[in-house]
C-alpha cells in the first residue's frame, strides 16, 4: 500500500505546466522566458509541495476524526485487497454461463493485461476509427446537423456506439471501479445538459450559432480563434484601446453550459451539505472547536479525545510526524514560489502566493469535511478565477497564478489528506508515509518538467494539425479561462450587462435542484430511484463538455451496469475476485502499450495511411467548421465596434 500512496502522489503533473503552455506558445501569450527550466521548476515545486504543508496541518480536522471516512480510500483498499487476499486466491467461483473459474488473480491479471496490450494497438495505431467511432457521420461527412449532434470529435457525441477504445470509455469514470449509480448519475447530468446546449446553439443565444457547438477555445466576432495578442501590451497586460478596436471574446454553446453548471455546482454542494449531512458537519465543527479548546498531548501531536477510534488507538504505537515538518515544507514552498514569480518578468506580485493560500484556507476544512464524509469534492477553479479576475483584472498571468495557488493548493491538500487516511486505515507508520509522499513528488516534478520541455517544442503542438493528436484540450481550456477571467475580466463578461451574466442563474438553479431531490427523498424515502439520485454528481456530469462529449461517457454506462448490476448481483464471488483486477490490468496495459507505440513508431513518423485511420480526419466532425450560421466576407457578429468597452 505504501507503493500505492507513492503512485497516487506521483501520477499528476504540476498544475503550473498549464501556465507555461499558455505563456510560451506563440498561439497563446507568446512569452519566451517561460521556457526557462529554472522558472518551470520553481513554480512547479512550489505548487506541488504547498498542498503537503496544509494537509499535515489539517490532519486533526480531516484525517484523525472517525467521521472522515474518505470513501475513495476504501475503494483503493478493496482493489489492493483483491490482489493480496490469500484466503480467496484459490477459491473456485461460479461465473456467467455456468462456467467455473479457478484461475488465480495474478494469472488473470497477466491474461487481461496481455489481451488489452495487444488490442490497444488497434484503436491507438492500426485502426483509429475504433477510437473515434463516429460511424453516423461517415454516412454523410459534410452534413452539418449530423456532425453537430452525433459527431464524437467536435460534436455532442450522441451515438449509441461511439467508441471501442477502453481509454476513451474510462475518461470520465472507470465503470469497473465506480458504482453504477454514480456512473449513471454522472451520465444523466451530461445527457440532460446536452439539450441546454442544443437549445442555446440552435436559437443563436449568445451568438453561439456562428461558432462550433462544443469547442473549449475562445473566438472573436469573425468566428476565428481569439488572438489575445491583439488586446494586450508588451507586458501581457490588457489594453483597452486595442480591445475596442478588435473584438470581445465569445464562448461556444458547450462552454457556456459548462460555466453555468459550474456556478450551479458550487451552490448545490453547499445546499447538499446542509440538507443531507448537516448533522455530520455540525459534529465535525464541534470536534474542531473542541480540539482547539482542549487538546490532549500525544507524542508531540494534539489529538482530540473524540477522535480516538480504533484506528487512532492503534496508530498511537507509531511516532507522529511533527507539525513543524509540515510547516517547514509550507514555508519552503511559499518561498520558492515567490522567488519564481519575482525573478522573471511575470508582471505579478509575489504576494499572489499568499493571497491564493488565503483563499484555500477559507475553504479547505469545510470542503474537506464534505469530501471526507461523502466522497463529493468541489473544486475551487472557477471561484478562484472569479476572485482572481476581479483582483488583478487585465493581467491573465497574475490571475492564473492566483488560481493555481488558490485552487490547486486546496485540491492537493485534500488529495494528500485522503492518502494520509489511507495510511491511517492500513496502519502505515506516519513518518514512512511522509517520505513516501515527499520523495516521489520531488522526482515526478523533475520528470514532468523534462517532458514539458520536450512537448512544447513539438511542431504544431496544440493546433488541429498537431502530430499524435496532441491538440491540447487542457491548455486550450486553461487559455480560454485566462482570456475571459484574466485579460478581459469577469466584470466585462459576467458583470451587470455582460454578455454571459445570465449564466449566473446557475447559482439558484443548483440550490433548487438539491431542494427538489431532498423533498422527494422525504416523500418517498424507500424509492430506489430517489435514494440513488445524487444531484451534485448530476451537476458534475453537466461539466463533461467542451471539448469532450457523450462519446467519452456513455460507453461506461452499459459496462458499469454489466459489472455492478449483473455480475455483482448474480455472481458475487466471480465479481469480487476479478472485477477490480480487470480494471487494473486494462489500465496498466493501455499505459504500457501507449508508451511502446509512441516511442517505437509514432515518434519516428511511422504512420499507416488507410481508410480506418484517415476517416477520423474527414468531414465536418473532424474539422469543426460546419457552423449553423456563416458570415459573408468582412462581416462580423455581436456588438458593433465602439459599443463594447
N, C-alpha and C positions, 0 to 999 in steps of 0.2 A: 504493500500500500504506500510505502514511502516513495517508491518509484512512480506510482500513480500521481502523488502530490507533486513530485518534481516535473512530471509531464504536464500536469494541469497549468503550472505557472510558466512553463517554458513555451507553450504552444502558441501564444498570442504575440503578434508583432507590436512594437511600440506605437501608440496612437499618434505620436508626433511624426511618424512617417507620412501621414496624410498631409501634414503641414509642409513637409519637404516636397512632396509631389506637386502641390499647387504653387509652391514658391518657385521651384526650379524650372519646370517645363515651360517652354515659350508659349504654349497654347493657353496657359493659365496666367500667373502673375510675372513670369519671366524674371526671376531674381537669382542671378547666377551664384551668389555667395552661398546659397543654401546647399550647394553640392559639397561643401566642406565636411570632411569626415568628422573633424573635431566638433563642429556645430551639431551635427546629427547625433553624435554620441552623448554630448552634454544634455541636450533636451530629451533624448530617449532614456538615458539612465535616470534622469530626474523624474519623469512621469512614471517610469516602471517601478521605482522604489518608494515613491511617496506613499503609495497605497499600503505598503507594508507597515509604515510608521503608524498610520491611522488604524489599520486592522489590529495591530498589537495594543494600541491604546484603548480600543473599543472592545477588548476581549470580555470584560466583565458585563458588557451590555449585550453582545451578540454571540458569544461562544459559551461562556460558563452557564448561563441560565438554562434550566431544563426545557422551558417552553420554546427555546430557539432550536428547533428540530433540524432545520436546513434539509428539506426533502430531497434536494438534488444529491446530497451526500449519501442518502440512503440508497439511491439508485446506483451510485458508484460502488458502494459496499456490496450490493447484490450482484453486480457484474463481476467483481473480483472474487466473491464467494463462489460464483458459478465455476470458476477455474480451479479453485483450491479446496472445494468441499469433497474430501476423500470418501466420505460415507456414501455419497450418491454417485461417485465416479463409476463404480462397477454395477450400478443398478440397471436392471432391464426395464425399459419403459415401452408402453404401447403408443404407437404413432398412428397417423392417418392411414386409412385403407387397411386397418388391422395389421399393420407392419410392426415388427418387434425390433427395437433398437438397443444394441449393447455397446455401441461404439463409444470409447472414452472421449471426454470433451476435447482434449488436446488433439486427438486424431481427427475429430470432427472439425476442429478449428483449421487444421492443416488442409483438409479436403476443401472446406469452404474458401479458405484463403487462395488455394491454387486455382479453383474454378473461377473465382472473381478476378484474380490476377490475369488470367487468360482472356476472360470475357471483356474486361475493361479496354482491351486493345481495340475492340470493335467500335464503341461509341467515341473513344478518345483519339483514334487514329485511322483505323481502316474504314469505318462506316459512320461518319459524323452525323448523318441524318438520324441515326438511332438516338442520339443525344437530344437534338432539337427536332423531334418527330412531328413537325407541323404539316402532316400529310394533307390536311384540308386545303392549305394554301398552295400546295403543289398542283392541285387540280386547276386552279386559276391564279397563277402567281401575281398577276397585276390587278386583281380585284381588290379595290381599296377597303371595302367594308369587311370582306372575308379576312383579310390580313389584320385589320384593326381588332376584330373580335376574337379570332381564333389563333392568330399568329403567336408563336412561342418566343420569338426573338425580340420584336418591338411592339407586339400587340398585347392583348389581355390574356391570351393562353387558354381560352375556353375551348377545351379539346378533351374528349373522353380518353384518349390515349396520347398524351403529349410528349412522353419521353420513355425510353427504355434504358436509361442511364441511372444507376443507383446513386451516383454522385449528385445528379440533379434531384432525384427523389428525396434525398436526405438533406437538402439545402436548408430548409427551414426547421424541420423536425425529423428526428430519426424514429420512424414508426415502430421499430422493434424495442426502442428504449423508452419512449414517451407513451403513457397510457392512451388508449383510443379516445377517451372523452376529451383529453387535452388537444390531441391532433385534430379531432373533429370540430371542437370549438374554434380553434385557430382557422380552420378552413372555412367555417361558417362566416366568420368575420370578414375574411377575404372575399368570399363569394358575394355576400350582400353589398359590400362596399364597391364591388365591381359595377353594380347598377348605378351607383352615385357617379362613378367615373364616366359611364356611358351617357348619363343624363347631362353632365357638365359639358362633355365633348360635343354631343350632337345638338345641344342648344346654343353652342358657341359662348357659353358663360366664360367670363374672364378672357375672352379672345382665344380660347384654347383650341378651337377648330382649325386654326392656322398652323398648329404645331403637331408633332407626333403625340399620340394619345398617352403614351406611357413612358416618356423619357425622364431621366433624372438630371438633365442638363438645363441650364438657363438659356433663354433665347431673347433676341432683340425683336423689334417690331417689323423686321423683314422676314421673320421666321428662321433666321440664321443663328448659329451658336453665338452666345453673347461674348463680345470682345471686351473684357474688363479693362484692358489696357487703354481703351478709348475714354474711360471715365476716371482715371487715376493719374497722379503726377509721378515724377520720377522716384518718389519715395514710397509709392504704393498707397497714397492717401487719396480719398475721394476728392474730385474736382467738380464742383457744381456746374461751372460753365461748360465743361466738356460733356457732362451728363445731359444737360439740357439740349446740347447740340446733337446728341446721339440717340439714346433710347432708354426707357425704363426696361428692366428685365421682366421676363414673363415665364410662368411655370406651365408645364403640361398638366392635363387634367388628372393624370395619375399622381403627380407630385402634389397638386393642390389637395387631393383627398388624403394623402399621407400626412400633410401638416395638420389638416382639420382633425384627423383622428388621433394625432399626437396630443393635441390640446384636450381631446375627449379622454384620452388615456390617463392624463395627469389627474383630472378631476374625478374620474371614475375610480382610480386607485384609492384616493383619499376617502371617497364615499364608501367604497367596498370595505376598506379597513374599519371605518366607523360602524357600519351596519352589520357586517358579518364577524368581525374579530375585535369588537370594542372591548370585550371582557379580557381577552388575552393581552391586548395592547395596554389596557389600564394596569393589568398585573405586571407587565413589563416595566411600565413607567413607575409604578410603586416600588418595584425592586430596584430600579435605577436610583430613585430618590433615597431608598433605604441604604443602598450601597455607598452613596455619597455622605450620608449622615453617620452611619455606624459601620465601620469596616473591621473585619477580622483578619489580623495579620497571619499569613501562612507562607513561610519561606520567602518573605520579601514581596509576596503578591497578595493583594487585597481581594478576597472573595466573600461575597455576602453569604450569610448562613442559609438564606433561602435558596441559593443555587447549588447547595451541596447534595445533589442527587447521587445515584450510584456511580455515574461516570466521574463526577468531580471527586468523590471519595477515593476511587481507585487511582485517579491521576495525581493525588497528593503524594504518591510514592515517588514521583519524579520531581526534580528541580524545575521550577518555573523559569521562563525567560523574563528577566527583569524589565520593567517598563523603560528603563534608561537605554537598553539596547535598541528598542524601537524608536525612542526619542532621538538617539544619535543618527539612526537611519533617516528619520524625518528631516533633521536639520541638514545633514549632508545632501539629501535630495533637493531640498529647497535651495541650498547654496549653489550647487552646480547648475540647477535650472536657471537661477538668476544670472549666473555668470554667462551661460549660453545665450540668454536673451540680450544681455548688456554688451557682450563682446562683439556682436555682429549687428549690422545695420537693419535691425528688425523694426525700428521706429516704435518700439513697445517698451513701456516702463517695466523694469524687472519686478516691480511690486505686483504685477499681474499674477505672479505665482501665489502670493499671499492672499490676494483677493479671491482667486479661484478656490484655494483651500478653504477660505472662509465660507464660500457657498457650500462646499462639501460638508463642512462641519455642521451647518444648519440642518442638513437632510440625512446624513449618513446613519444616524441612530433610528429615527422613525422609519425610513425606508428599509433599513437593515432588519428591524424587528418584523416588518411585514414580510420581507423576503424569507427570513428565517422561519417564520411560522406557516407561511402559505406557499412558498416557492415562487411567488409573483414578485418580480423585481422591476422597478420602474427606473428607467434611465433618465439622466438629467440633461441629455444633449441639447434638446430643443429649448428647455428652460434656460440652460447656460448660454445658448445662442441669443435668446431674447434679452437676458440681462446684460450680457457682454456687448451686444449690439447697441443697446441704449447707452451703455457706459462709454464705449470707445467708438461711437458712430463714425463711419467713414474710414476706419482702419481695420481691414479684414484680417490681417495677420495678428493684430492685437486681440481681436475677438476670438480668433482660433486658439490662441494661447490661453485666454481666459476659459474658453470651452474645454480645452484639454485638461487644465488643472482643476476645473470645477466638476466636470463630468467624469473624466477617466479616474481621477483620484478616488471618487466615491465608488465607481464601478469596481476598481481594483481592490479597494478596501473590503467590499462585500465578497468579492471572489476569494480573496485571501482568507477572510473570516470563515467562509464555507470550508476551505481546506483545513483551517485550524480545527474546525468542528469535526471534520473527517478524522483527523489525527486523534482528536478527543475521544471519539467513539471507539477507535481501534487501539487506544492506549499506547500511542507512539510518544516517546519522550519529547516534551515541548522543545528542548534545545536541539534535538535532531531535526524536528520539523522546521525550526527556524533556519538552520543552514540548508536544509533540503529545499527551502523556498528561495533563499538568497543566491546560492551558487548557480542553479540553473537559470535564474532570471538574468544574472550577470552575463553568463555565457551566451544565452539566447539573444540578448540585446546586441552584443557584438556581431553575432551571426546575422541578425536581422538587418543591421546597418550595412554589412558587407553585401548582402543580397540586394538591398535597396540601391547601392552604388551600381550594381550590375543592371538592375531593372531600368533605372532612369535613362540609361544610355542605349536602350534598345530602340532601333529606328521605328518611328511612327507609333511609339508606345502611347497608349491612351487615346487612340484615334480609331475610327471604324476600319482602317487599313492595317491595324496592328497585327504583327505575327502572333501565332499561337493563341489567338483570341484574347490577347491582353488589352481589352478595351477599357479596363479600369472603372468598373461600376462604383467601387468605393470612393476613389479620388474624385470622380465626377460628382457624386452626391455631396462630398465634402466641399468641393468648389462651388456648387450651387448654393449651399448654405453660407459659404464665405461671402459670396456676392450679395445675397439677399439680406443676411443678418449683419454682415460686417461692412462691406463697401457702401451699399445703398442705405442700409439700416432699417430696423423694424418700424420706425416712425413713419417712413415713407410707404412701406409695403403693408403694414398691419395696423397703423395708427388710424385716427379718425379720417375718413375719406380715402384711405389707402385702398388699392385695388383688391387686396386679399383680406381686408378687415372682417368680411362676413364669415370667414372660416373660423373666427374666434367663437362662433356658435358651438364649436366642439366642446367648450368647457361646460355649458349647461347640459348639452346632449349626453356627455359622459355621466353626469350625475343622474340624469333622468333614466338612462338605461339601467344603471345599477339599482335604482329605486324600484323600477318595474319588476326586475327579476327578484328583488327582495320581497316585494308584495306577493308575487306568485309563489315564492317559497313558503310564505306564511299561510297562504290559502291552500296550497296543495303540497304539504311537506313530504309526502311519501311518493310523489310522482317522480319516476326515474328521470324523465327528461328535464324537469325543473331542477332536480337535485344535481344533475351533471352539467347543467348550463353554467358557464363561467363568463360573466360579462367582460371582465378585464382581459381574459385570454382572447375573447372575440375581438375586442378593440385592438389587441396586439396583432391579430390576423389582418386587420384592416390596414396595417402598416406594411404589408408584404408586397408593395407595388413600387414601380419606378426605380429601377428598370425591370424588376422581377415581376412575375405574374403567376397565374394559377398553374402554369406548367411546372413550376417549382414547388407546388404544394399539393395539388390534387392527387398525384400518383401515390403519395404517402397514405392517403385515407384508406383505400382498399387493402393495402398491405397491413396497416395498423388494425383494421377490422379482422383480417385473417389471423393475425397473431394474437390479439388480445380478446377478441370475441369468440373466435372459433377454436384455435389451438389451446388457448389457456383454459377455456371452459370445458372442453371435451377431452383434452389430452394434457392435463396439468403436469404430469411427470415429464413428458416429452418437452413441453414448453419450458419448464423450469431448467431442464438440463441443457437445452440447445439454443433457446431464443437469444439470450444476451451474447452467447458465444458467436452466433451467426452475425450479429451486428458488429462485434469487434473484428471478426475475420474479414468481413466485407470492407470495413473502413481501413484496416491495415493494408489489404490487398490493393485498394484503389490508390492509396498514398504511394506505396512502393511501385506499383505499375506505372503510375503517372510520372514518377521520377525517372524510371528506366526509359519510358517512351520519349520523354523530353530530351534527356542527355544522349540517348543512343541515336535518335532520329531527328526530332524537330529542331534541335539547336543547330544541326548541320543542314537545315533547309531540305531535308529529305521528306517530301510530301507526296501523297498519292492523289492524282487528279482524275477523278471519275465521277459519275453521276451521284453516287452515295455520299461523296464529300462536297461536291460543288453545289448541290441543290440548296444547301443551307445558306448560300450567299446570293441566291437569286430572288427576284421579285420584290414586292412591296414590304413583305415582312422583314427581309434582311436589310433593305436599305432604310426603312422607316421614313420614307419621304412621300408616301401617298397620303397626304393630309386631306381633311374634309373640305377645307376652303383654300383656294390658291390666290395668289396676288399677281396682278399684272406687273410688268417691269416698271420699277420706280415707285410703286405703291407701297404703303405700309399700313398696318392696323394699329388700333389703340389710340391713345390721346395724341393730338397733333403737337408738333414742335412748338414749344412755348407754353403749352398747357400743363406740363409736369415740371416739378421742381425738386 
